[in-house]
Amino acid sequence: MNVVSLSVVDLSLAAALVLLIALLSYFMQLKMTQTILVAAIRTVVQLLLVGLILKWLFAQEDFIWIGLMWLVMLLVAGREIMARQTRRFKGVWGYGVGTISVFVSSFAVGVFVLTLVVDNTPWYTPQYAIPLMGMIIGNTMTAAALSLESLTKTTWQQRMVIEARLALGQTWRQSISDIARQSIRIGLFPIVNAMAAAGLVTLPGMMSGQILGGTPPAEAVKYQILIMFMITAASGFATLIAVWLGARHLFDERQRLSTQRLHAER
Amino acid sequence: MTVQTQLKLVDFSCHNLKPINLQVKPGETVSISGKSGAGKSLLLRAIADLIPHQGQCFFNGQEMNMLEPHQWRRQVAYLASESLWWFDSIGEHFNLPLNKQMTAYLESMGFSLDTLNWNVMRCSTGERQRLGVIRVLANEPHILLLDEPTANLDSGNSLQVEKLFLQYQKQTQCSIIWVAHNQQQIQRVAQRQFEIRQSELIEVQA
């Protein structure tokens, strides 16, 4: 099957549709016109840049460049997690909890899959190592952000209950166990939903892309299954680590609830 | 027989309270009163190791830090003025089945074993408060830190709660620090009376 290559004219036609929406929003006074246009321009610029970087990166054999790209992804993900929190931890923990949980889970699962499942030579072949790791980091980022948000917000709301439970002689673990479990569940919702609806409601983006790119559907499906499982495993580890680290840091060395370690609500 | 000191505070303070030196004997009740915001609740919570403090606090000669926090709190029990419940039913907040003693407490407060099946939402504030009083006795604490335990109760129920605590004290020789506003109640329960005035704990004459 031949891939239909998209020309500048083809993309301009699609851009015209976006302009139409921008115009509509202007006349309907949605106050979205500028936002839509800026976002559209960002999409073009950012993706063109990434295209250039990937083109260059795919030509590299050196692990250092791939590792550097991963590091950038990780640091951005950590920042995004922090930015999503209504009540983030003060100090280095605000950045640290999310970043550490994404780092440990994504890299453990990613390297596992690249070395044992995909099994290229070398294992960090950029054509696989960059998009796979990108998808894992992106999804674990969401999972970690959701679970941390639930943990800190619910703990704040229920601080009196937690103290009442401590006062009755419960350990810090017992006193926050319900909130911790709920936070882990919330972090895993997106991926569990995606797995349950895969193929029935949506064709996952990566698979659609591969099919559009000319890969036989049966092959694309296998990669999608691999991705889903990877993301599930990584999200699971990430939420567990984030919630455990976060919950522990909500109590001081005498197991007193320390909500003063959280920033005020934004 | 020498009377053992149960609870001992040495230069103990939290937030802006001036350092406190206080000994409470077994079977003794001391009351603390003072304006709202004077720091009565903070002091009790600090003794229960729920918030940070300065100075030292001993229970039967053992310093707070020598015990695991949850063990300390089981023996030095804090009862908040607002009774909080986090599961659906009352019973889930207790170690079931209840022992004979706990069943007796329940009945003495006008409840029955069936109360354990009640949904928390259906209980009135007063009922929740009285059930909270029973719940705090489940760990058989040696020190009771009571933060206005009858704040939401009518006079009949208040007397019932007082009676239960005094009965428990008689059985166990526990020490009680009782935060209260009602002068008549203070007269009934406390052997020594204290007041927090300008961040200082002062003994007042009965």
Chai-1 contact restraints between the chains, C-beta under 6 A:
chainA,res_idxA,chainB,res_idxB,connection_type,confidence,min_distance_angstrom,max_distance_angstrom,comment,restraint_id
A,M160,B,L84,contact,1.0,0.0,6.0,A-B,restraint_1
A,V161,B,L84,contact,1.0,0.0,6.0,A-B,restraint_2
A,V161,B,W86,contact,1.0,0.0,6.0,A-B,restraint_3
A,E163,B,L50,contact,1.0,0.0,6.0,A-B,restraint_4
A,A164,B,L84,contact,1.0,0.0,6.0,A-B,restraint_5
A,A167,B,A48,contact,1.0,0.0,6.0,A-B,restraint_6
A,A167,B,R73,contact,1.0,0.0,6.0,A-B,restraint_7
A,A167,B,Y78,contact,1.0,0.0,6.0,A-B,restraint_8
A,G169,B,H70,contact,1.0,0.0,6.0,A-B,restraint_9
A,G169,B,R73,contact,1.0,0.0,6.0,A-B,restraint_10
A,G169,B,R74,contact,1.0,0.0,6.0,A-B,restraint_11
A,G169,B,N139,contact,1.0,0.0,6.0,A-B,restraint_12
A,T171,B,H70,contact,1.0,0.0,6.0,A-B,restraint_13
A,R254,B,D49,contact,1.0,0.0,6.0,A-B,restraint_14
A,R254,B,P69,contact,1.0,0.0,6.0,A-B,restraint_15
A,Q255,B,P69,contact,1.0,0.0,6.0,A-B,restraint_16
A,R256,B,L50,contact,1.0,0.0,6.0,A-B,restraint_17
